[in-house]
Amino acid sequence: MTEPRLRVGIAGAVRGGGFIAGLRAEHERAELVAVYDPIPEAGQAFAAANEVEHVCANFDELLDRVDLVILCSPQQHHTPQAIAALGRGIHVLSEVPAAVSLEQASALVGAVRHSTAQYMMSENYGYLRENLVVREMVREGAFGDLYYGEGEYLHEMKTWHVTPSGDKTWRHYWQVGRDGVTYPTHSLGPLLQWFDDRVVSVSCVGTGRHTDPEHELQDTTILLARTVKGRLLKLRFDLLSNRPELYAYYSIQGTEGAYEAARTIDSSPVVYLNGRSEYGVWEPLEKFADLYLPMRYKQQPAAEGGHWGSDVWPIRDFIESIVTGRTPEIDVYAALDMTLPGLLSEYSIAQGGAWIHVPNPRFFTGGIGVDPSREAPLA
Ligand SMILES: NC(=O)c1ccc[n+]([C@@H]2O[C@H](COP(=O)([O-])OP(=O)(O)OC[C@H]3O[C@@H](n4cnc5c(N)ncnc54)[C@H](O)[C@@H]3O)[C@@H](O)[C@H]2O)c1
């Protein structure tokens, strides 16, 4: 007997479009049946364009109709919506970041622990083709022991902070109305996957406000992060400076080699492998792609998904986890490992770059004592 298809719903009709190609590829196991957006015309247009049966009047109605919900709402809604869904046993694929405060992060952990459903954060940048290749090269030890990594998210988004009629969007407060690294997961996610590590402390400083000083966010902020294994990571974050975008830059250094992503459209990703590459000469990463790109990710052409093909994979891997009963790789703890350093960067930058401890979400009490249930967080 074949299993019934998972009924999928999308909350948020803009970013929701990024999941269509992945859902199409999973049509034998999942079906997009409902959409909710507080702007009714946005929900209707999305439903018409993607042949979605139900346009829901509110989030509760969306949950009535689905087994799995994809949260594409503005970031401050991710945790509350995830908690509501998990409480009803509905699987949650949440857009990034997982939470916007430590309170939300703790509550999210509690909700996941108490739910029968699965939770995954949809950090897609780890699925960029070159990042998948690098990941396999790291796993096979091509770079030796990694000790330093960099990630940059430089994305001038000034026109996204207010609507054409002058109203402030959610980004005005949640992304540029706070200071630090307010959108960290695209830079940090792949690095943590490659390093197989977790950040334990952060120090964040900024350049000051020059381009668009009405915002609390400084033009460029720099985050230094120390990991459990003692490795050093550096993130550069910039949503305001006048320059073309560069939001998928990474660099790693290990004892046996290095990787440098492309910095501009005129360059391409390169590696240097000690003893394998000609001494002192970079080689194109592409030379290693056939050998290292895992078979699973060769199946779907990059052109079929947004963000250079990465958008198709989070939903596909999440469906695989649900169907096989395996915990997703970017579960609530991995999601918060990618999210919390950004939240703590705000405390650091407010204290002139002081090193701030980043808690391990595995030890969050998740509401115990507030809502008595289990004896201990990990019980
Ligand atoms: N992973 C990625 O590459 C990527 C790319 C873009 C955006 N995002 C994330 O996706 C989310 C949405 O971003 P966006 O660019 O679509 O924003 P947007 O402002 O363009 O669109 C947000 C949409 O959500 C709707 N909305 C508002 N409140 C809602 C609610 N409570 N429930 C459901 N829908 C609601 C709005 O009406 C609007 O249609 C953000 O959290 C953002 O961080 C991720």
The ligand as an SDF file (V2000), in Angstrom:
LIG
                    3D

 44 48  0  0  0  0  0  0  0  0999 V2000
   16.6260   31.4390    2.6680 N   0  0  0  0  0  0  0  0  0  0  0  0
   16.6580   32.4550    1.8310 C   0  0  0  0  0  0  0  0  0  0  0  0
   17.4620   32.4900    0.9010 O   0  0  0  0  0  0  0  0  0  0  0  0
   15.6700   33.5740    2.0250 C   0  0  0  0  0  0  0  0  0  0  0  0
   15.4620   34.5110    1.0060 C   0  0  0  0  0  0  0  0  0  0  0  0
   14.5190   35.5140    1.2080 C   0  0  0  0  0  0  0  0  0  0  0  0
   13.8170   35.5740    2.4040 C   0  0  0  0  0  0  0  0  0  0  0  0
   14.0580   34.6600    3.3750 N   0  0  0  0  0  0  0  0  0  0  0  0
   13.2930   34.6810    4.6270 C   0  0  0  0  0  0  0  0  0  0  0  0
   11.9250   34.4620    4.2840 O   0  0  0  0  0  0  0  0  0  0  0  0
   11.0750   35.2380    5.1170 C   0  0  0  0  0  0  0  0  0  0  0  0
   10.1520   36.0910    4.2610 C   0  0  0  0  0  0  0  0  0  0  0  0
   10.9320   36.9770    3.4870 O   0  0  0  0  0  0  0  0  0  0  0  0
   10.3380   37.7000    2.1870 P   0  0  0  0  0  0  0  0  0  0  0  0
   11.4880   38.1820    1.4050 O   0  0  0  0  0  0  0  0  0  0  0  0
    9.3360   36.8120    1.5410 O   0  0  0  0  0  0  0  0  0  0  0  0
    9.6020   38.9230    2.8680 O   0  0  0  0  0  0  0  0  0  0  0  0
    8.5230   39.8820    2.1740 P   0  0  0  0  0  0  0  0  0  0  0  0
    8.3420   41.0390    3.0950 O   0  0  0  0  0  0  0  0  0  0  0  0
    8.8730   40.1510    0.7560 O   0  0  0  0  0  0  0  0  0  0  0  0
    7.1920   39.0180    2.1610 O   0  0  0  0  0  0  0  0  0  0  0  0
    6.6200   38.5540    3.3480 C   0  0  0  0  0  0  0  0  0  0  0  0
    5.2430   37.9940    3.0180 C   0  0  0  0  0  0  0  0  0  0  0  0
    4.7620   37.3830    4.2190 O   0  0  0  0  0  0  0  0  0  0  0  0
    3.4630   37.8620    4.4850 C   0  0  0  0  0  0  0  0  0  0  0  0
    3.2180   37.8210    5.9320 N   0  0  0  0  0  0  0  0  0  0  0  0
    3.3310   38.8120    6.8560 C   0  0  0  0  0  0  0  0  0  0  0  0
    3.0100   38.3340    8.0790 N   0  0  0  0  0  0  0  0  0  0  0  0
    2.6950   37.0130    7.9130 C   0  0  0  0  0  0  0  0  0  0  0  0
    2.2670   36.0020    8.7990 C   0  0  0  0  0  0  0  0  0  0  0  0
    2.1170   36.2400   10.1100 N   0  0  0  0  0  0  0  0  0  0  0  0
    2.0320   34.7640    8.2970 N   0  0  0  0  0  0  0  0  0  0  0  0
    2.1720   34.5030    6.9790 C   0  0  0  0  0  0  0  0  0  0  0  0
    2.5790   35.4340    6.0920 N   0  0  0  0  0  0  0  0  0  0  0  0
    2.8360   36.6780    6.5530 C   0  0  0  0  0  0  0  0  0  0  0  0
    3.4310   39.2680    3.9010 C   0  0  0  0  0  0  0  0  0  0  0  0
    2.1050   39.6960    3.6580 O   0  0  0  0  0  0  0  0  0  0  0  0
    4.2400   39.0860    2.6320 C   0  0  0  0  0  0  0  0  0  0  0  0
    3.4320   38.6280    1.5720 O   0  0  0  0  0  0  0  0  0  0  0  0
   11.9880   36.0380    6.0190 C   0  0  0  0  0  0  0  0  0  0  0  0
   12.0710   35.4260    7.2620 O   0  0  0  0  0  0  0  0  0  0  0  0
   13.3390   36.0050    5.3430 C   0  0  0  0  0  0  0  0  0  0  0  0
   14.3830   36.0340    6.2840 O   0  0  0  0  0  0  0  0  0  0  0  0
   14.9630   33.6640    3.1980 C   0  0  0  0  0  0  0  0  0  0  0  0
  1  2  1  0
  2  3  2  0
  2  4  1  0
  4  5  1  0
  4 44  2  0
  5  6  2  0
  6  7  1  0
  7  8  2  0
  8  9  1  0
  8 44  1  0
  9 10  1  0
  9 42  1  0
 10 11  1  0
 11 12  1  0
 11 40  1  0
 12 13  1  0
 13 14  1  0
 14 15  2  0
 14 16  1  0
 14 17  1  0
 17 18  1  0
 18 19  2  0
 18 20  1  0
 18 21  1  0
 21 22  1  0
 22 23  1  0
 23 24  1  0
 23 38  1  0
 24 25  1  0
 25 26  1  0
 25 36  1  0
 26 27  1  0
 26 35  1  0
 27 28  2  0
 28 29  1  0
 29 30  1  0
 29 35  2  0
 30 31  1  0
 30 32  2  0
 32 33  1  0
 33 34  2  0
 34 35  1  0
 36 37  1  0
 36 38  1  0
 38 39  1  0
 40 41  1  0
 40 42  1  0
 42 43  1  0
M  CHG  2   8   1  16  -1
M  END
$$$$
